[in-house]
Amino acid sequence: MEGRYVTVNIPGASKILTLCEVGVYVIFPDNLATGKTAIQSTTFGSWFAEQGIDFSPGFTKSSSSCSSTTAQTNPWWRVDLRYIYRVSRVVITNRLDCCPERINGTEIRIGNSLENNGNNNSICAVISSIPAGVSSTYTCNNMEGRYVNLFLPGDSKYLTLCEVEVYGEGPLLKKTLVKMKLKSSSSLSEPEMRAQLLSQLQSALAKRGISDVTLQWSQTPAAQQEVMWKEDASGECVHKRILWQIEKMLILKSKYYDEYVYIANELGNYIFIT
Protein backbone atom coordinates (compact mmCIF):
# COMPACT_ATOMS: atom_id res chain seq x y z
CA MET A 1 0.00 0.00 0.00
CA GLU A 2 1.17 3.54 -0.73
CA GLY A 3 0.56 6.50 1.53
CA ARG A 4 1.86 9.36 3.61
CA TYR A 5 -0.40 8.97 6.64
CA VAL A 6 -1.04 5.95 8.88
CA THR A 7 -4.18 6.11 11.02
CA VAL A 8 -5.28 3.74 13.79
CA ASN A 9 -9.01 4.03 14.38
CA ILE A 10 -11.56 2.16 16.52
CA PRO A 11 -15.09 2.49 15.08
CA GLY A 12 -17.93 3.08 17.51
CA ALA A 13 -19.08 5.36 20.32
CA SER A 14 -17.43 5.85 23.74
CA LYS A 15 -14.22 4.10 22.73
CA ILE A 16 -10.78 4.62 24.30
CA LEU A 17 -7.77 4.17 22.04
CA THR A 18 -4.55 3.45 23.96
CA LEU A 19 -1.25 2.96 22.11
CA CYS A 20 2.13 2.35 23.71
CA GLU A 21 4.02 2.38 20.42
CA VAL A 22 3.28 2.24 16.70
CA GLY A 23 5.88 0.88 14.28
CA VAL A 24 5.65 1.31 10.51
CA TYR A 25 8.03 -0.70 8.34
CA VAL A 26 8.78 -0.48 4.65
CA ILE A 27 10.17 -3.24 2.42
CA PHE A 28 12.63 -1.58 0.09
CA PRO A 29 12.35 -3.31 -3.31
CA ASP A 30 15.95 -2.54 -4.26
CA ASN A 31 17.40 -4.19 -1.15
CA LEU A 32 19.50 -7.08 -2.50
CA ALA A 33 19.37 -8.88 0.86
CA THR A 34 15.59 -9.34 0.54
CA GLY A 35 14.65 -13.01 0.71
CA LYS A 36 18.25 -14.19 0.79
CA THR A 37 19.94 -16.61 3.21
CA ALA A 38 21.85 -15.36 6.24
CA ILE A 39 24.04 -17.33 8.64
CA GLN A 40 26.28 -16.41 11.59
CA SER A 41 29.15 -17.95 13.49
CA THR A 42 27.07 -18.71 16.62
CA THR A 43 23.56 -17.85 17.79
CA PHE A 44 22.62 -16.31 21.12
CA GLY A 45 19.28 -17.78 22.20
CA SER A 46 16.60 -16.93 19.61
CA TRP A 47 18.61 -14.11 17.98
CA PHE A 48 18.79 -15.90 14.63
CA ALA A 49 20.87 -14.71 11.67
CA GLU A 50 17.87 -14.21 9.35
CA GLN A 51 16.44 -11.62 11.77
CA GLY A 52 19.14 -9.30 10.48
CA ILE A 53 17.28 -9.10 7.14
CA ASP A 54 13.63 -9.33 8.28
CA PHE A 55 12.73 -5.64 7.62
CA SER A 56 12.13 -5.10 11.34
CA PRO A 57 14.76 -3.01 13.18
CA GLY A 58 13.83 -4.46 16.56
CA PHE A 59 12.83 -1.23 18.26
CA THR A 60 10.09 -2.93 20.29
CA LYS A 61 11.60 -6.35 20.97
CA SER A 62 15.18 -6.90 19.89
CA SER A 63 15.23 -10.63 20.65
CA SER A 64 12.65 -11.36 17.95
CA SER A 65 13.89 -8.88 15.35
CA CYS A 66 17.69 -8.69 15.66
CA SER A 67 20.46 -11.22 15.14
CA SER A 68 23.25 -11.85 17.62
CA THR A 69 26.11 -14.23 18.17
CA THR A 70 27.24 -15.46 21.56
CA ALA A 71 30.33 -13.92 23.15
CA GLN A 72 33.19 -15.39 21.14
CA THR A 73 36.43 -14.68 19.32
CA ASN A 74 35.99 -13.05 15.91
CA PRO A 75 32.21 -13.41 15.49
CA TRP A 76 30.74 -12.99 12.00
CA TRP A 77 27.46 -12.75 10.11
CA ARG A 78 26.99 -13.35 6.36
CA VAL A 79 24.28 -12.95 3.73
CA ASP A 80 24.47 -14.86 0.44
CA LEU A 81 23.14 -12.72 -2.43
CA ARG A 82 23.17 -15.88 -4.65
CA TYR A 83 24.65 -14.00 -7.59
CA ILE A 84 27.43 -11.46 -8.07
CA TYR A 85 26.43 -7.80 -7.71
CA ARG A 86 28.18 -4.45 -7.79
CA VAL A 87 27.48 -3.28 -4.26
CA SER A 88 27.16 0.49 -3.97
CA ARG A 89 26.24 0.76 -0.28
CA VAL A 90 25.40 -1.21 2.85
CA VAL A 91 23.05 0.11 5.53
CA ILE A 92 23.39 -1.16 9.12
CA THR A 93 20.83 -0.53 11.88
CA ASN A 94 22.12 -0.79 15.43
CA ARG A 95 20.31 -2.06 18.50
CA LEU A 96 18.17 0.48 20.36
CA ASP A 97 17.63 -0.97 23.83
CA CYS A 98 21.16 -1.89 24.87
CA CYS A 99 24.85 -2.00 24.21
CA PRO A 100 25.23 0.07 21.01
CA GLU A 101 29.01 0.05 21.47
CA ARG A 102 29.18 -3.69 20.74
CA ILE A 103 29.14 -3.02 16.99
CA ASN A 104 32.21 -0.77 17.12
CA GLY A 105 35.05 -2.07 14.95
CA THR A 106 32.90 -4.35 12.82
CA GLU A 107 34.23 -4.81 9.29
CA ILE A 108 31.95 -4.93 6.24
CA ARG A 109 33.52 -7.35 3.75
CA ILE A 110 32.34 -8.12 0.20
CA GLY A 111 33.53 -10.75 -2.27
CA ASN A 112 33.07 -14.17 -3.85
CA SER A 113 35.29 -16.32 -1.64
CA LEU A 114 34.16 -18.48 1.27
CA GLU A 115 37.72 -18.87 2.53
CA ASN A 116 37.67 -18.32 6.29
CA ASN A 117 33.86 -18.19 6.02
CA GLY A 118 34.10 -15.19 3.70
CA ASN A 119 35.97 -13.09 6.23
CA ASN A 120 39.02 -12.77 3.97
CA ASN A 121 37.10 -10.87 1.29
CA SER A 122 37.88 -7.20 0.66
CA ILE A 123 36.82 -4.57 3.19
CA CYS A 124 34.18 -2.04 2.19
CA ALA A 125 34.22 -0.17 5.49
CA VAL A 126 34.94 -0.44 9.21
CA ILE A 127 32.16 0.66 11.56
CA SER A 128 33.61 3.07 14.11
CA SER A 129 30.29 3.47 15.95
CA ILE A 130 26.54 3.68 15.34
CA PRO A 131 24.26 5.36 17.90
CA ALA A 132 21.52 3.22 19.44
CA GLY A 133 18.62 2.66 17.04
CA VAL A 134 20.30 4.54 14.19
CA SER A 135 20.79 3.32 10.61
CA SER A 136 24.17 4.19 9.11
CA THR A 137 25.10 3.97 5.43
CA TYR A 138 28.51 2.79 4.20
CA THR A 139 29.61 3.41 0.62
CA CYS A 140 31.24 0.44 -1.12
CA ASN A 141 32.08 2.02 -4.52
CA ASN A 142 30.59 -0.81 -6.62
CA MET A 143 32.62 -3.59 -5.07
CA GLU A 144 31.76 -6.89 -6.77
CA GLY A 145 30.69 -9.87 -4.75
CA ARG A 146 28.16 -12.52 -3.88
CA TYR A 147 28.75 -12.54 -0.12
CA VAL A 148 28.41 -9.66 2.33
CA ASN A 149 30.05 -10.33 5.69
CA LEU A 150 29.99 -8.46 8.96
CA PHE A 151 33.13 -9.46 10.86
CA LEU A 152 34.07 -8.28 14.35
CA PRO A 153 37.71 -9.05 15.25
CA GLY A 154 38.63 -9.59 18.91
CA ASP A 155 37.96 -11.80 21.92
CA SER A 156 34.70 -12.15 23.87
CA LYS A 157 32.74 -10.14 21.29
CA TYR A 158 29.00 -10.11 20.58
CA LEU A 159 27.98 -9.24 17.02
CA THR A 160 24.42 -7.88 17.13
CA LEU A 161 22.64 -6.63 14.00
CA CYS A 162 19.09 -5.31 13.89
CA GLU A 163 18.95 -4.76 10.13
CA VAL A 164 21.33 -5.15 7.19
CA GLU A 165 20.43 -3.68 3.81
CA VAL A 166 22.49 -4.13 0.65
CA TYR A 167 22.09 -2.00 -2.48
CA GLY A 168 23.75 -2.21 -5.88
CA GLU A 169 23.46 -3.34 -9.48
CA GLY A 170 23.29 -6.77 -11.07
CA PRO A 171 23.36 -9.64 -11.13
CA LEU A 172 26.54 -9.58 -13.18
CA LEU A 173 27.01 -12.13 -15.96
CA LYS A 174 30.13 -14.26 -15.89
CA LYS A 175 31.56 -14.76 -19.37
CA THR A 176 33.79 -17.51 -20.66
CA LEU A 177 34.74 -19.04 -24.02
CA VAL A 178 33.87 -22.60 -24.92
CA LYS A 179 35.76 -25.08 -27.12
CA MET A 180 33.60 -27.56 -29.01
CA LYS A 181 33.78 -30.14 -31.77
CA LEU A 182 30.75 -30.56 -34.01
CA LYS A 183 29.98 -32.96 -36.85
CA SER A 184 27.62 -31.43 -39.35
CA SER A 185 26.64 -31.94 -42.97
CA SER A 186 25.35 -28.37 -43.03
CA SER A 187 27.46 -25.28 -43.13
CA LEU A 188 27.80 -23.42 -39.85
CA SER A 189 28.76 -20.38 -41.85
CA GLU A 190 25.03 -19.98 -42.49
CA PRO A 191 23.25 -17.82 -39.85
CA GLU A 192 20.24 -20.16 -39.71
CA MET A 193 22.39 -23.14 -38.83
CA ARG A 194 24.28 -21.23 -36.16
CA ALA A 195 20.99 -20.12 -34.62
CA GLN A 196 19.74 -23.73 -34.70
CA LEU A 197 22.90 -24.92 -32.97
CA LEU A 198 22.59 -22.38 -30.16
CA SER A 199 18.94 -23.38 -29.68
CA GLN A 200 19.89 -27.05 -29.36
CA LEU A 201 22.71 -26.24 -26.95
CA GLN A 202 20.30 -24.22 -24.78
CA SER A 203 17.91 -27.18 -24.75
CA ALA A 204 20.71 -29.57 -23.82
CA LEU A 205 21.68 -27.38 -20.87
CA ALA A 206 18.03 -26.98 -19.81
CA LYS A 207 17.73 -30.77 -19.55
CA ARG A 208 20.61 -30.63 -17.08
CA GLY A 209 18.72 -28.03 -15.03
CA ILE A 210 20.72 -25.07 -16.31
CA SER A 211 18.40 -22.49 -17.85
CA ASP A 212 19.66 -19.03 -16.95
CA VAL A 213 22.49 -18.98 -19.49
CA THR A 214 23.15 -16.85 -22.56
CA LEU A 215 25.04 -18.21 -25.59
CA GLN A 216 26.30 -16.19 -28.52
CA TRP A 217 28.93 -16.40 -31.28
CA SER A 218 32.07 -14.31 -31.10
CA GLN A 219 32.87 -15.10 -34.76
CA THR A 220 31.75 -17.40 -37.53
CA PRO A 221 33.09 -20.96 -37.08
CA ALA A 222 35.20 -22.49 -39.83
CA ALA A 223 35.56 -26.09 -40.99
CA GLN A 224 38.66 -27.80 -39.64
CA GLN A 225 38.64 -30.80 -41.97
CA GLU A 226 36.36 -32.98 -44.06
CA VAL A 227 35.53 -36.48 -42.87
CA MET A 228 34.20 -39.22 -45.18
CA TRP A 229 31.39 -41.02 -43.45
CA LYS A 230 29.84 -43.34 -46.06
CA GLU A 231 30.76 -44.84 -49.43
CA ASP A 232 28.74 -46.78 -51.96
CA ALA A 233 29.79 -50.05 -53.65
CA SER A 234 32.00 -48.21 -56.14
CA GLY A 235 33.87 -46.53 -53.35
CA GLU A 236 32.46 -43.10 -54.11
CA CYS A 237 31.37 -40.91 -51.30
CA VAL A 238 27.61 -40.51 -51.16
CA HIS A 239 27.46 -38.58 -47.92
CA LYS A 240 29.98 -36.64 -46.00
CA ARG A 241 30.06 -34.64 -42.85
CA ILE A 242 32.38 -31.89 -41.81
CA LEU A 243 34.16 -31.74 -38.49
CA TRP A 244 33.87 -28.24 -37.13
CA GLN A 245 36.34 -27.13 -34.51
CA ILE A 246 34.89 -24.25 -32.53
CA GLU A 247 37.53 -22.77 -30.30
CA LYS A 248 37.13 -19.39 -28.62
CA MET A 249 34.16 -18.66 -30.83
CA LEU A 250 31.24 -19.49 -28.57
CA ILE A 251 30.64 -17.03 -25.72
CA LEU A 252 28.93 -18.32 -22.59
CA LYS A 253 27.42 -15.84 -20.15
CA SER A 254 25.92 -16.91 -16.85
CA LYS A 255 25.15 -15.33 -13.48
CA TYR A 256 25.82 -18.69 -11.80
CA TYR A 257 29.33 -17.70 -10.70
CA ASP A 258 30.16 -21.00 -9.02
CA GLU A 259 28.85 -23.10 -11.92
CA TYR A 260 30.01 -21.36 -15.07
CA VAL A 261 33.11 -23.57 -15.43
CA TYR A 262 30.93 -26.65 -15.05
CA ILE A 263 28.51 -25.31 -17.68
CA ALA A 264 31.41 -24.62 -20.05
CA ASN A 265 32.66 -28.19 -19.58
CA GLU A 266 29.18 -29.54 -20.24
CA LEU A 267 29.06 -27.65 -23.54
CA GLY A 268 32.61 -28.65 -24.39
CA ASN A 269 31.62 -32.31 -24.19
CA TYR A 270 28.48 -31.83 -26.22
CA ILE A 271 28.60 -33.32 -29.73
CA PHE A 272 26.10 -31.80 -32.15
CA ILE A 273 25.26 -33.95 -35.18
CA THR A 274 22.98 -33.05 -38.08
C-alpha positions as CSV (number, residue, x, y, z in Angstrom):
1,M,0.0,0.0,0.0
2,E,1.2,3.5,-0.7
3,G,0.6,6.5,1.5
4,R,1.9,9.4,3.6
5,Y,-0.4,9.0,6.6
6,V,-1.0,6.0,8.9
7,T,-4.2,6.1,11.0
8,V,-5.3,3.7,13.8
9,N,-9.0,4.0,14.4
10,I,-11.6,2.2,16.5
11,P,-15.1,2.5,15.1
12,G,-17.9,3.1,17.5
13,A,-19.1,5.4,20.3
14,S,-17.4,5.8,23.7
15,K,-14.2,4.1,22.7
16,I,-10.8,4.6,24.3
17,L,-7.8,4.2,22.0
18,T,-4.5,3.4,24.0
19,L,-1.3,3.0,22.1
20,C,2.1,2.3,23.7
21,E,4.0,2.4,20.4
22,V,3.3,2.2,16.7
23,G,5.9,0.9,14.3
24,V,5.6,1.3,10.5
25,Y,8.0,-0.7,8.3
26,V,8.8,-0.5,4.7
27,I,10.2,-3.2,2.4
28,F,12.6,-1.6,0.1
29,P,12.3,-3.3,-3.3
30,D,16.0,-2.5,-4.3
31,N,17.4,-4.2,-1.2
32,L,19.5,-7.1,-2.5
33,A,19.4,-8.9,0.9
34,T,15.6,-9.3,0.5
35,G,14.7,-13.0,0.7
36,K,18.3,-14.2,0.8
37,T,19.9,-16.6,3.2
38,A,21.9,-15.4,6.2
39,I,24.0,-17.3,8.6
40,Q,26.3,-16.4,11.6
41,S,29.2,-18.0,13.5
42,T,27.1,-18.7,16.6
43,T,23.6,-17.8,17.8
44,F,22.6,-16.3,21.1
45,G,19.3,-17.8,22.2
46,S,16.6,-16.9,19.6
47,W,18.6,-14.1,18.0
48,F,18.8,-15.9,14.6
49,A,20.9,-14.7,11.7
50,E,17.9,-14.2,9.4
51,Q,16.4,-11.6,11.8
52,G,19.1,-9.3,10.5
53,I,17.3,-9.1,7.1
54,D,13.6,-9.3,8.3
55,F,12.7,-5.6,7.6
56,S,12.1,-5.1,11.3
57,P,14.8,-3.0,13.2
58,G,13.8,-4.5,16.6
59,F,12.8,-1.2,18.3
60,T,10.1,-2.9,20.3
61,K,11.6,-6.4,21.0
62,S,15.2,-6.9,19.9
63,S,15.2,-10.6,20.6
64,S,12.6,-11.4,17.9
65,S,13.9,-8.9,15.4
66,C,17.7,-8.7,15.7
67,S,20.5,-11.2,15.1
68,S,23.2,-11.9,17.6
69,T,26.1,-14.2,18.2
70,T,27.2,-15.5,21.6
71,A,30.3,-13.9,23.2
72,Q,33.2,-15.4,21.1
73,T,36.4,-14.7,19.3
74,N,36.0,-13.0,15.9
75,P,32.2,-13.4,15.5
76,W,30.7,-13.0,12.0
77,W,27.5,-12.8,10.1
78,R,27.0,-13.3,6.4
79,V,24.3,-12.9,3.7
80,D,24.5,-14.9,0.4
81,L,23.1,-12.7,-2.4
82,R,23.2,-15.9,-4.6
83,Y,24.7,-14.0,-7.6
84,I,27.4,-11.5,-8.1
85,Y,26.4,-7.8,-7.7
86,R,28.2,-4.4,-7.8
87,V,27.5,-3.3,-4.3
88,S,27.2,0.5,-4.0
89,R,26.2,0.8,-0.3
90,V,25.4,-1.2,2.8
91,V,23.1,0.1,5.5
92,I,23.4,-1.2,9.1
93,T,20.8,-0.5,11.9
94,N,22.1,-0.8,15.4
95,R,20.3,-2.1,18.5
96,L,18.2,0.5,20.4
97,D,17.6,-1.0,23.8
98,C,21.2,-1.9,24.9
99,C,24.8,-2.0,24.2
100,P,25.2,0.1,21.0
101,E,29.0,0.1,21.5
102,R,29.2,-3.7,20.7
103,I,29.1,-3.0,17.0
104,N,32.2,-0.8,17.1
105,G,35.1,-2.1,15.0
106,T,32.9,-4.4,12.8
107,E,34.2,-4.8,9.3
108,I,32.0,-4.9,6.2
109,R,33.5,-7.3,3.8
110,I,32.3,-8.1,0.2
111,G,33.5,-10.8,-2.3
112,N,33.1,-14.2,-3.8
113,S,35.3,-16.3,-1.6
114,L,34.2,-18.5,1.3
115,E,37.7,-18.9,2.5
116,N,37.7,-18.3,6.3
117,N,33.9,-18.2,6.0
118,G,34.1,-15.2,3.7
119,N,36.0,-13.1,6.2
120,N,39.0,-12.8,4.0
121,N,37.1,-10.9,1.3
122,S,37.9,-7.2,0.7
123,I,36.8,-4.6,3.2
124,C,34.2,-2.0,2.2
125,A,34.2,-0.2,5.5
126,V,34.9,-0.4,9.2
127,I,32.2,0.7,11.6
128,S,33.6,3.1,14.1
129,S,30.3,3.5,15.9
130,I,26.5,3.7,15.3
131,P,24.3,5.4,17.9
132,A,21.5,3.2,19.4
133,G,18.6,2.7,17.0
134,V,20.3,4.5,14.2
135,S,20.8,3.3,10.6
136,S,24.2,4.2,9.1
137,T,25.1,4.0,5.4
138,Y,28.5,2.8,4.2
139,T,29.6,3.4,0.6
140,C,31.2,0.4,-1.1
141,N,32.1,2.0,-4.5
142,N,30.6,-0.8,-6.6
143,M,32.6,-3.6,-5.1
144,E,31.8,-6.9,-6.8
145,G,30.7,-9.9,-4.7
146,R,28.2,-12.5,-3.9
147,Y,28.7,-12.5,-0.1
148,V,28.4,-9.7,2.3
149,N,30.0,-10.3,5.7
150,L,30.0,-8.5,9.0
151,F,33.1,-9.5,10.9
152,L,34.1,-8.3,14.4
153,P,37.7,-9.0,15.3
154,G,38.6,-9.6,18.9
155,D,38.0,-11.8,21.9
156,S,34.7,-12.1,23.9
157,K,32.7,-10.1,21.3
158,Y,29.0,-10.1,20.6
159,L,28.0,-9.2,17.0
160,T,24.4,-7.9,17.1
161,L,22.6,-6.6,14.0
162,C,19.1,-5.3,13.9
163,E,18.9,-4.8,10.1
164,V,21.3,-5.1,7.2
165,E,20.4,-3.7,3.8
166,V,22.5,-4.1,0.7
167,Y,22.1,-2.0,-2.5
168,G,23.7,-2.2,-5.9
169,E,23.5,-3.3,-9.5
170,G,23.3,-6.8,-11.1
171,P,23.4,-9.6,-11.1
172,L,26.5,-9.6,-13.2
173,L,27.0,-12.1,-16.0
174,K,30.1,-14.3,-15.9
175,K,31.6,-14.8,-19.4
176,T,33.8,-17.5,-20.7
177,L,34.7,-19.0,-24.0
178,V,33.9,-22.6,-24.9
179,K,35.8,-25.1,-27.1
180,M,33.6,-27.6,-29.0
181,K,33.8,-30.1,-31.8
182,L,30.8,-30.6,-34.0
183,K,30.0,-33.0,-36.8
184,S,27.6,-31.4,-39.3
185,S,26.6,-31.9,-43.0
186,S,25.3,-28.4,-43.0
187,S,27.5,-25.3,-43.1
188,L,27.8,-23.4,-39.9
189,S,28.8,-20.4,-41.8
190,E,25.0,-20.0,-42.5
191,P,23.3,-17.8,-39.9
192,E,20.2,-20.2,-39.7
193,M,22.4,-23.1,-38.8
194,R,24.3,-21.2,-36.2
195,A,21.0,-20.1,-34.6
196,Q,19.7,-23.7,-34.7
197,L,22.9,-24.9,-33.0
198,L,22.6,-22.4,-30.2
199,S,18.9,-23.4,-29.7
200,Q,19.9,-27.0,-29.4
201,L,22.7,-26.2,-26.9
202,Q,20.3,-24.2,-24.8
203,S,17.9,-27.2,-24.7
204,A,20.7,-29.6,-23.8
205,L,21.7,-27.4,-20.9
206,A,18.0,-27.0,-19.8
207,K,17.7,-30.8,-19.6
208,R,20.6,-30.6,-17.1
209,G,18.7,-28.0,-15.0
210,I,20.7,-25.1,-16.3
211,S,18.4,-22.5,-17.8
212,D,19.7,-19.0,-17.0
213,V,22.5,-19.0,-19.5
214,T,23.1,-16.9,-22.6
215,L,25.0,-18.2,-25.6
216,Q,26.3,-16.2,-28.5
217,W,28.9,-16.4,-31.3
218,S,32.1,-14.3,-31.1
219,Q,32.9,-15.1,-34.8
220,T,31.8,-17.4,-37.5
221,P,33.1,-21.0,-37.1
222,A,35.2,-22.5,-39.8
223,A,35.6,-26.1,-41.0
224,Q,38.7,-27.8,-39.6
225,Q,38.6,-30.8,-42.0
226,E,36.4,-33.0,-44.1
227,V,35.5,-36.5,-42.9
228,M,34.2,-39.2,-45.2
229,W,31.4,-41.0,-43.4
230,K,29.8,-43.3,-46.1
231,E,30.8,-44.8,-49.4
232,D,28.7,-46.8,-52.0
233,A,29.8,-50.0,-53.6
234,S,32.0,-48.2,-56.1
235,G,33.9,-46.5,-53.3
236,E,32.5,-43.1,-54.1
237,C,31.4,-40.9,-51.3
238,V,27.6,-40.5,-51.2
239,H,27.5,-38.6,-47.9
240,K,30.0,-36.6,-46.0
241,R,30.1,-34.6,-42.8
242,I,32.4,-31.9,-41.8
243,L,34.2,-31.7,-38.5
244,W,33.9,-28.2,-37.1
245,Q,36.3,-27.1,-34.5
246,I,34.9,-24.3,-32.5
247,E,37.5,-22.8,-30.3
248,K,37.1,-19.4,-28.6
249,M,34.2,-18.7,-30.8
250,L,31.2,-19.5,-28.6
251,I,30.6,-17.0,-25.7
252,L,28.9,-18.3,-22.6
253,K,27.4,-15.8,-20.2
254,S,25.9,-16.9,-16.9
255,K,25.1,-15.3,-13.5
256,Y,25.8,-18.7,-11.8
257,Y,29.3,-17.7,-10.7
258,D,30.2,-21.0,-9.0
259,E,28.8,-23.1,-11.9
260,Y,30.0,-21.4,-15.1
261,V,33.1,-23.6,-15.4
262,Y,30.9,-26.7,-15.0
263,I,28.5,-25.3,-17.7
264,A,31.4,-24.6,-20.1
265,N,32.7,-28.2,-19.6
266,E,29.2,-29.5,-20.2
267,L,29.1,-27.6,-23.5
268,G,32.6,-28.7,-24.4
269,N,31.6,-32.3,-24.2
270,Y,28.5,-31.8,-26.2
271,I,28.6,-33.3,-29.7
272,F,26.1,-31.8,-32.2
273,I,25.3,-34.0,-35.2
274,T,23.0,-33.1,-38.1
